[in-house]
Amino acid sequence: MALRKVAIVLWHQADILALVKSFRCRSRTCDSTIRQWQQSVENVVKERVSMLLLPDSLKEELVHVVKPIGPEILKWKMHHESLISDSYFALDQLFWTSAGTVDYRKTAEILIRQERITVISSYKLACIYCLYDNIRVIGEKLFSDEDNILRISEPKLVIFWTHLIRGEVAKLDVLINRNNNGERERTVYQYAFESAATSGNKAATEYFFQKLTLEEREASLLETAQSVIDQRYFADSFPYDFPKEELCDVLCYLLSQMKEEEQIQVFKKHPYKTLRCFMDWPW
């Protein structure tokens, strides 16, 4: 844990963060560009490690710990650029877990509390991470101007919360059932739970799972876990989906809510795909 903290400090030096902030990539699919950029910046950080007054054995360990920290910062940046128009300063505020990953929900809480981003950006973050008190308070400010409502078109979870807190039942029904394609009917919270899980949003997955009745949980849990596994395995993703690696965190949470026989059922049906999920950092 101590080495991870050192690695995070090294990546958060002003000149290193400036390189992260200046990185531009039009999509998540430009893997070769991302790898080349990561390698060049990572080499700069490794050079800083070599200058530290530490035993060689610790330096060697630290070099290995440094490697996954940079991609964590970049993944957060690329995911939130479309959500926070004024995100340049936000990388300085990232909240890190003891495992060396960015805590997206707590970082959102920090950014909203500091009031250094626009009201619309704050509202989007509050909706995406299901910060109910923030949604209610910020929503009151936002909806005083009807023009702001017209500016809220994505992501789906933001639209969902907007309809929910405004009591727009008919619009919620349209949102839930317009892409049903003959599938089973879902309640409001089932829709939110399943959508959050398959997009890789662990915070929202946990929030909406707690809102489900026992019957709703039994109907959704196993099927949603299988959908999450499939979503991680296949390359396609949708705009505003979380980085693919976040799906593993979601899967771990879903498995933790299952009975043993349900867990075994998942492992038997998708052995390779499930194991592949656990190859993602930090697992």
C-alpha positions as CSV (number, residue, x, y, z in Angstrom):
1,M,0.0,0.0,0.0
2,A,2.9,2.4,0.8
3,L,4.4,1.8,-2.6
4,R,1.1,2.5,-4.3
5,K,0.9,5.8,-2.5
6,V,4.4,6.7,-3.7
7,A,3.4,5.7,-7.2
8,I,0.3,7.9,-7.1
9,V,2.3,10.9,-5.9
10,L,4.8,10.4,-8.7
11,W,2.0,10.4,-11.3
12,H,0.4,13.5,-9.7
13,Q,3.5,15.7,-10.1
14,A,2.5,18.8,-12.0
15,D,4.5,18.2,-15.2
16,I,3.3,14.6,-15.4
17,L,-0.4,15.5,-14.9
18,A,0.1,18.3,-17.6
19,L,1.0,15.5,-20.1
20,V,-2.1,13.6,-19.1
21,K,-4.3,16.6,-19.4
22,S,-2.9,17.5,-22.8
23,F,-3.5,14.0,-24.2
24,R,-6.2,13.8,-26.9
25,C,-7.8,10.8,-28.5
26,R,-11.0,10.8,-30.5
27,S,-12.2,7.4,-29.2
28,R,-11.3,4.6,-26.9
29,T,-10.5,2.4,-29.9
30,C,-7.3,4.2,-30.7
31,D,-5.4,1.6,-28.7
32,S,-2.0,1.9,-30.4
33,T,-1.9,5.7,-29.9
34,I,-2.8,5.2,-26.2
35,R,-0.2,2.6,-25.7
36,Q,2.5,4.7,-27.3
37,W,1.6,7.7,-25.2
38,Q,1.4,5.7,-22.0
39,Q,4.8,4.2,-22.6
40,S,6.5,7.5,-23.2
41,V,5.0,9.1,-20.1
42,E,5.5,6.0,-18.0
43,N,9.2,6.1,-18.9
44,V,9.4,9.7,-17.5
45,V,7.8,8.4,-14.2
46,K,10.2,5.5,-14.1
47,E,13.1,7.8,-14.5
48,R,11.8,9.7,-11.4
49,V,11.8,6.3,-9.5
50,S,15.4,5.8,-10.4
51,M,16.3,9.1,-8.7
52,L,14.6,8.3,-5.4
53,L,16.8,7.5,-2.4
54,L,15.6,3.9,-2.0
55,P,17.2,0.5,-2.0
56,D,17.4,-1.1,-5.5
57,S,15.0,-3.8,-4.4
58,L,12.3,-1.3,-3.5
59,K,12.9,0.7,-6.7
60,E,12.3,-2.5,-8.7
61,E,9.0,-3.1,-6.9
62,L,8.0,0.5,-7.3
63,V,8.5,0.4,-11.1
64,H,6.0,-2.5,-11.3
65,V,3.5,-0.6,-9.1
66,V,3.9,2.6,-11.2
67,K,2.8,0.9,-14.5
68,P,-1.0,0.5,-13.9
69,I,-1.5,3.9,-12.2
70,G,-1.1,6.0,-15.4
71,P,-3.8,4.1,-17.3
72,E,-6.2,4.5,-14.4
73,I,-5.8,8.3,-14.6
74,L,-6.2,8.3,-18.4
75,K,-9.3,6.0,-18.3
76,W,-11.0,8.4,-15.8
77,K,-10.1,11.4,-18.0
78,M,-11.4,9.9,-21.2
79,H,-14.6,8.7,-19.6
80,H,-15.4,12.1,-18.0
81,E,-14.4,14.4,-20.8
82,S,-17.8,14.1,-22.3
83,L,-19.5,14.7,-19.0
84,I,-17.5,17.6,-17.6
85,S,-16.9,20.3,-20.1
86,D,-14.5,22.1,-17.8
87,S,-12.5,19.0,-16.6
88,Y,-9.0,20.3,-17.0
89,F,-8.4,20.8,-13.2
90,A,-10.3,17.7,-12.1
91,L,-7.3,15.3,-12.4
92,D,-5.8,17.0,-9.4
93,Q,-8.8,15.9,-7.3
94,L,-8.9,12.2,-8.0
95,F,-9.7,10.0,-5.0
96,W,-7.7,6.8,-4.9
97,T,-8.6,3.5,-3.3
98,S,-6.0,1.5,-1.3
99,A,-5.9,-0.9,-4.3
100,G,-4.5,1.8,-6.5
101,T,-7.7,2.5,-8.5
102,V,-9.7,5.7,-8.9
103,D,-12.9,5.8,-6.8
104,Y,-15.2,7.4,-9.4
105,R,-18.1,8.0,-6.9
106,K,-16.0,9.7,-4.3
107,T,-14.2,11.8,-6.9
108,A,-17.6,13.0,-8.2
109,E,-18.6,14.0,-4.6
110,I,-15.4,16.0,-4.3
111,L,-15.9,17.8,-7.6
112,I,-19.5,18.6,-6.8
113,R,-18.7,19.9,-3.3
114,Q,-15.9,22.2,-4.6
115,E,-18.4,23.9,-7.0
116,R,-15.7,24.4,-9.6
117,I,-17.6,22.8,-12.5
118,T,-20.8,24.0,-14.1
119,V,-24.2,23.2,-12.6
120,I,-25.1,20.9,-15.5
121,S,-21.8,19.0,-15.1
122,S,-22.5,18.7,-11.4
123,Y,-26.0,17.4,-12.1
124,K,-24.8,14.8,-14.6
125,L,-22.2,13.5,-12.1
126,A,-24.8,13.4,-9.3
127,C,-27.2,11.4,-11.5
128,I,-24.5,9.0,-12.8
129,Y,-23.3,8.2,-9.3
130,C,-26.8,8.2,-7.7
131,L,-25.9,11.0,-5.2
132,Y,-29.6,11.6,-4.4
133,D,-29.3,14.6,-2.2
134,N,-27.1,16.3,-4.8
135,I,-29.6,15.4,-7.5
136,R,-32.4,17.0,-5.7
137,V,-30.6,20.2,-4.7
138,I,-28.9,20.8,-8.0
139,G,-32.0,19.8,-9.9
140,E,-34.0,22.5,-8.2
141,K,-31.5,25.1,-9.4
142,L,-31.2,23.6,-12.9
143,F,-34.9,23.2,-13.6
144,S,-35.7,26.8,-12.7
145,D,-34.7,27.4,-16.3
146,E,-36.6,25.3,-18.8
147,D,-33.8,25.7,-21.4
148,N,-31.5,23.6,-19.1
149,I,-33.9,20.7,-19.4
150,L,-33.6,20.7,-23.2
151,R,-29.8,20.5,-22.8
152,I,-30.0,17.2,-20.9
153,S,-30.1,14.5,-23.6
154,E,-27.4,12.0,-22.5
155,P,-26.4,9.7,-20.7
156,K,-29.5,7.5,-20.1
157,L,-29.1,7.5,-16.4
158,V,-29.2,11.3,-16.3
159,I,-32.4,11.2,-18.4
160,F,-33.8,8.5,-16.0
161,W,-33.2,10.6,-12.9
162,T,-34.6,13.7,-14.5
163,H,-37.9,12.0,-15.3
164,L,-37.9,10.3,-11.9
165,I,-37.5,13.4,-9.7
166,R,-39.9,15.4,-11.9
167,G,-42.5,12.7,-11.6
168,E,-42.7,12.2,-15.4
169,V,-44.1,8.6,-15.3
170,A,-45.2,8.5,-19.0
171,K,-41.7,9.6,-20.1
172,L,-40.1,7.0,-17.9
173,D,-42.3,4.3,-19.3
174,V,-41.2,5.3,-22.9
175,L,-37.5,5.3,-21.8
176,I,-37.8,1.8,-20.3
177,N,-39.8,0.1,-23.0
178,R,-38.9,1.7,-26.3
179,N,-36.0,-0.7,-26.8
180,N,-37.7,-3.7,-25.2
181,N,-37.6,-5.9,-28.3
182,G,-40.1,-8.4,-26.9
183,E,-38.0,-8.9,-23.7
184,R,-39.7,-9.4,-20.3
185,E,-41.3,-6.3,-18.7
186,R,-39.1,-4.5,-16.2
187,T,-40.0,-2.2,-13.4
188,V,-38.4,1.3,-13.1
189,Y,-35.7,0.2,-10.7
190,Q,-35.0,-3.1,-12.6
191,Y,-34.3,-1.0,-15.8
192,A,-32.0,1.3,-13.9
193,F,-30.2,-1.6,-12.2
194,E,-29.6,-3.6,-15.3
195,S,-28.6,-0.5,-17.4
196,A,-26.1,0.6,-14.8
197,A,-24.6,-2.9,-14.5
198,T,-24.1,-3.5,-18.2
199,S,-22.5,0.0,-18.6
200,G,-19.9,-0.8,-15.9
201,N,-21.3,1.7,-13.4
202,K,-20.7,-0.1,-10.0
203,A,-21.9,2.8,-7.8
204,A,-25.3,3.0,-9.6
205,T,-25.5,-0.8,-9.7
206,E,-25.2,-1.0,-5.9
207,Y,-27.6,1.8,-5.4
208,F,-30.4,0.4,-7.6
209,F,-29.9,-3.2,-6.4
210,Q,-30.8,-2.0,-2.9
211,K,-34.0,-0.5,-4.4
212,L,-35.2,-3.9,-5.8
213,T,-37.8,-6.1,-4.1
214,L,-36.8,-9.7,-3.5
215,E,-38.8,-10.8,-6.5
216,E,-37.1,-8.2,-8.7
217,R,-33.7,-9.3,-7.5
218,E,-34.4,-13.0,-8.3
219,A,-35.6,-12.0,-11.8
220,S,-32.7,-9.7,-12.6
221,L,-29.6,-10.8,-10.8
222,L,-28.4,-13.9,-12.6
223,E,-29.4,-12.6,-16.1
224,T,-27.7,-9.3,-15.5
225,A,-24.5,-11.0,-14.4
226,Q,-24.4,-13.0,-17.6
227,S,-25.0,-9.8,-19.6
228,V,-22.1,-8.1,-17.8
229,I,-19.8,-11.0,-18.6
230,D,-20.8,-10.8,-22.3
231,Q,-20.3,-7.0,-22.4
232,R,-16.8,-7.4,-21.0
233,Y,-15.9,-10.1,-23.5
234,F,-17.1,-8.4,-26.7
235,A,-15.3,-5.3,-28.0
236,D,-18.4,-3.2,-28.7
237,S,-19.4,-0.5,-26.3
238,F,-21.8,2.4,-26.3
239,P,-21.2,6.1,-25.7
240,Y,-21.0,7.0,-22.0
241,D,-20.2,3.4,-21.0
242,F,-17.6,3.1,-18.4
243,P,-14.1,1.7,-19.3
244,K,-14.4,-2.1,-19.9
245,E,-12.3,-2.9,-16.9
246,E,-14.9,-1.5,-14.6
247,L,-17.2,-4.3,-15.5
248,C,-15.2,-6.7,-13.4
249,D,-16.0,-4.6,-10.3
250,V,-19.6,-4.8,-11.2
251,L,-19.4,-8.6,-11.7
252,C,-17.7,-9.1,-8.3
253,Y,-20.5,-7.1,-6.7
254,L,-23.2,-9.2,-8.4
255,L,-21.5,-12.4,-7.5
256,S,-21.4,-11.3,-3.9
257,Q,-25.1,-10.9,-3.8
258,M,-25.8,-14.5,-5.2
259,K,-26.3,-17.8,-3.5
260,E,-23.6,-20.3,-3.9
261,E,-25.5,-22.3,-6.5
262,E,-26.1,-19.2,-8.5
263,Q,-22.4,-18.4,-8.5
264,I,-21.6,-21.9,-9.7
265,Q,-24.2,-21.6,-12.5
266,V,-22.5,-18.4,-13.7
267,F,-19.0,-20.1,-13.6
268,K,-20.2,-23.2,-15.4
269,K,-22.0,-21.3,-18.2
270,H,-19.2,-18.7,-18.8
271,P,-15.9,-20.2,-17.4
272,Y,-13.5,-18.5,-19.9
273,K,-15.3,-15.2,-20.0
274,T,-15.6,-15.0,-16.2
275,L,-11.9,-15.7,-15.7
276,R,-11.0,-13.2,-18.3
277,C,-12.7,-10.5,-16.3
278,F,-10.5,-11.2,-13.3
279,M,-7.4,-10.5,-15.4
280,D,-8.2,-6.8,-15.2
281,W,-6.2,-4.6,-12.7
282,P,-6.2,-4.8,-9.7
283,W,-7.5,-8.3,-9.6
